[in-house]
Amino acid sequence: MTTDHKILYDTEHISCDYAARDYLDMAEKTFIEEFSKKLTEMDMLDMGVGGGRTTKYFAPLVKNYTGADYAPYMIAACKKKYGDSYKFIECDVRDMNSVSDNSFDFILFSYNGIDSFGHDDRLHALAEIRRALKPGGIFFFSSHNLNWSGLYGIFSFRAKEGSCFSLKKPGRLFNLLRLRYLNKSVSMKRHIKKLRKKKAGHIYDNSLNGKAGIYYITAEEQVKQLHDAGFNITATYSRSGIKTDDEEILDSGCWIYYLCN
């Protein structure tokens, strides 16, 4: 049982950290390049907006923009950052009772926000997103890749700093032992292999200082979840921004971006 991520995200310290972020991932840049002309006619929901990292880049391009997050501190940070320029609402993707059916042409759920939930809540989120999309609407999101080729490495004392979840050298041994304890596994290789057989599961990977169990999933299983929720997969993108279905390229990154309608 993992800690409710809302408790972890809904703090002034974390919201300020997220509000200071000002960049797009390469896959997000690729998406904008592909859809820039279509975005002008779209009503967009930026789910899990955090501190507004993506707002600066997407909001000026779309017809109508709404940023949403379940953490009040995050929404407060967005409003402080952007004032009345754009609309921001407190909303939990697992139960979007404030959002009507068929409300948006485009829903973005960036920075692996969907991985904050357990399995059942994840499926509820997908169902709610589909409900909120207009017929023909598109959904673009990222999720941690259980088949990432570097996954074993982040639990190694020799892990390179600068990787997705690298641990700083001071105190690294303590942190690695702590992560083994949190994952309830002496051998992380064995733990990861078990999860890969199941095709999905939670891993404590030092996100939010190791306080958050993160949902990892194989691309194959993610596609199945999306199909079961009523989505059609149109493309996958590597974290480096390459539009591809080549498993070797996709598995070279710690997360994958999925485009569906």
C-alpha positions in Angstrom: 0.0 0.0 0.0 1.6 3.3 -1.1 1.2 6.7 0.5 -1.6 8.8 -1.1 0.5 11.1 -3.4 -1.9 14.0 -2.9 -0.6 14.3 0.7 3.0 14.5 -0.7 2.2 16.9 -3.5 0.0 19.3 -1.6 2.6 21.2 0.2 4.0 24.7 -0.3 7.5 23.5 -0.7 6.7 21.0 -3.4 4.4 23.3 -5.2 7.0 26.1 -5.3 9.5 23.6 -6.7 7.1 22.6 -9.5 6.2 26.2 -10.2 9.8 26.9 -10.9 10.0 24.4 -13.7 10.1 25.9 -17.1 10.6 23.4 -19.9 9.0 20.8 -22.2 10.1 17.2 -22.6 11.2 16.3 -26.1 8.1 14.2 -26.7 5.9 17.2 -25.7 7.9 19.4 -28.2 7.3 16.8 -30.9 3.6 16.7 -30.2 3.3 20.5 -30.5 5.2 20.4 -33.8 2.8 17.8 -35.1 -0.5 19.3 -33.8 0.3 23.1 -33.7 -2.3 23.9 -36.4 -5.0 21.7 -34.9 -4.5 22.9 -31.4 -5.9 26.4 -32.3 -9.4 24.8 -32.5 -9.2 22.7 -29.4 -10.6 23.1 -25.9 -7.8 21.7 -23.7 -7.7 20.1 -20.2 -4.1 20.1 -18.8 -4.7 17.5 -16.1 -2.1 17.2 -13.3 -0.9 20.6 -14.3 1.3 20.8 -11.1 2.9 24.2 -10.9 2.1 25.1 -14.5 5.2 23.7 -16.3 3.2 23.0 -19.5 0.9 26.0 -19.3 3.3 28.5 -20.8 3.7 26.3 -23.9 0.2 24.9 -24.5 -2.2 27.6 -23.3 -1.3 30.2 -26.0 -1.8 27.6 -28.7 -5.3 26.3 -27.9 -8.8 27.8 -28.2 -9.6 27.4 -24.5 -7.3 26.2 -21.8 -8.1 24.7 -18.4 -5.4 23.6 -16.0 -6.4 21.1 -13.3 -4.8 19.4 -10.3 -6.0 17.6 -7.2 -3.6 19.5 -4.9 -4.8 22.9 -3.8 -1.3 24.2 -3.3 -0.5 23.4 -6.9 -3.5 25.3 -8.2 -2.6 28.2 -5.9 0.9 28.2 -7.4 -0.5 28.3 -10.9 -2.8 31.2 -10.1 0.1 33.1 -8.5 2.3 32.4 -11.6 -0.3 33.2 -14.3 -2.8 35.4 -12.6 -6.2 35.6 -14.4 -4.6 34.7 -17.8 -5.8 31.2 -17.8 -8.4 29.0 -16.0 -7.2 26.6 -13.2 -9.4 24.3 -11.2 -9.0 21.8 -8.4 -10.1 18.5 -9.8 -9.2 14.8 -9.2 -9.0 12.9 -12.4 -10.3 9.8 -10.7 -13.7 11.5 -10.2 -14.1 14.6 -12.3 -17.6 15.4 -11.1 -17.2 19.1 -12.0 -16.5 18.2 -15.6 -19.3 17.4 -18.0 -19.3 14.6 -20.6 -17.7 15.5 -23.9 -16.1 18.7 -22.7 -12.6 18.7 -24.2 -11.0 18.1 -27.6 -7.6 17.4 -26.0 -6.5 16.2 -22.6 -2.9 16.2 -21.6 -1.7 14.3 -18.5 2.0 14.9 -18.4 5.0 14.1 -16.2 3.6 10.6 -15.5 0.8 12.0 -13.3 -1.3 8.8 -13.9 1.4 6.8 -12.2 0.5 8.4 -8.9 -2.4 6.0 -8.4 -2.9 2.3 -7.6 -4.2 0.0 -10.3 -8.0 0.5 -9.7 -7.7 4.2 -9.4 -5.7 4.3 -12.7 -8.5 2.6 -14.5 -11.0 5.0 -13.0 -8.9 7.9 -14.2 -8.8 6.5 -17.8 -12.6 6.0 -17.7 -13.1 9.6 -16.5 -10.7 11.0 -19.2 -12.6 9.1 -21.9 -15.9 10.5 -20.6 -14.6 14.0 -20.6 -13.3 13.8 -24.1 -15.4 14.9 -27.1 -15.9 12.3 -29.8 -12.7 12.2 -31.8 -10.8 13.9 -29.0 -7.2 13.1 -28.3 -5.4 12.0 -25.1 -1.6 12.4 -24.7 0.2 11.2 -21.6 3.3 9.7 -20.3 3.9 6.7 -18.0 6.9 5.0 -16.4 8.3 2.1 -18.5 8.7 -1.2 -16.6 10.8 -2.5 -19.4 13.2 0.5 -19.3 16.7 -0.9 -19.9 18.2 1.3 -17.2 15.8 0.3 -14.5 18.1 -2.0 -12.7 20.8 0.6 -12.8 19.1 3.2 -10.6 19.3 0.8 -7.7 23.0 0.1 -8.2 25.7 1.8 -6.2 27.5 2.5 -9.5 24.5 4.2 -11.1 25.5 7.3 -13.1 24.5 10.6 -11.7 22.2 12.5 -14.0 20.0 9.5 -15.0 16.3 9.7 -14.5 16.4 8.8 -10.8 20.0 8.9 -9.9 20.9 9.0 -6.3 23.6 11.5 -5.2 26.9 9.9 -4.0 26.7 11.2 -0.5 24.5 8.8 1.4 23.9 6.7 -1.7 24.4 3.4 0.2 21.9 4.4 2.9 19.4 5.4 0.2 19.8 2.2 -1.7 19.2 0.2 1.4 16.2 2.3 2.3 14.7 1.7 -1.2 15.2 -2.0 -0.8 13.4 -1.8 2.5 10.5 0.2 1.0 10.2 -2.2 -1.9 10.3 -5.1 0.5 13.0 -6.8 -1.5 16.7 -7.6 -0.8 17.3 -8.0 -4.5 15.8 -5.3 -6.7 16.6 -7.3 -9.8 14.4 -10.1 -8.5 11.7 -7.6 -7.6 11.7 -6.0 -11.0 11.7 -9.4 -12.8 8.6 -10.3 -10.8 6.9 -7.1 -11.7 7.8 -7.6 -15.4 6.1 -11.0 -15.3 2.9 -9.2 -14.0 3.5 -6.4 -16.6 2.8 -3.7 -14.0 3.4 -2.8 -10.4 4.7 -0.2 -7.9 8.3 0.7 -7.4 9.9 3.0 -4.8 12.5 4.7 -7.1 13.5 7.8 -5.0 10.7 9.9 -6.5 9.7 12.5 -3.9 12.7 11.4 -1.8 11.5 7.8 -1.8 8.2 8.6 -0.2 6.2 7.7 -3.3 5.5 4.3 -4.7 5.4 4.8 -8.5 3.3 2.7 -10.9 5.4 1.2 -13.7 3.9 -0.6 -16.6 5.0 -2.3 -19.9 4.0 -0.7 -23.1 2.1 -3.9 -24.1 0.0 -3.7 -20.8 -0.5 0.0 -21.1 -1.9 -0.4 -24.6 -4.2 -3.1 -23.3 -5.5 -0.9 -20.5 -6.2 1.9 -23.0 -8.1 -0.5 -25.4 -10.1 -1.8 -22.4 -11.0 1.8 -21.5 -12.2 2.5 -25.0 -9.2 4.3 -26.5 -7.5 3.7 -29.9 -3.7 4.0 -29.8 -2.4 6.1 -32.6 1.3 6.5 -31.6 4.0 6.1 -29.0 6.9 8.4 -28.4 10.2 7.8 -26.7 11.3 10.1 -24.0 13.8 11.6 -26.4 10.8 12.6 -28.6 11.1 10.0 -31.3 7.7 8.8 -32.7 8.1 5.1 -32.9 6.8 1.6 -32.1 10.3 0.2 -32.0 10.6 -1.5 -28.6 14.4 -1.0 -28.3 14.1 2.7 -28.8 11.1 3.0 -26.4 12.8 0.9 -23.8 15.9 3.1 -23.8 13.9 5.7 -21.8 12.5 5.7 -18.3 9.0 6.6 -19.6 6.9 6.4 -22.7 4.4 8.9 -24.2 1.1 7.5 -25.5 -1.2 9.3 -28.0 -4.7 8.0 -28.4 -8.2 9.0 -29.2 
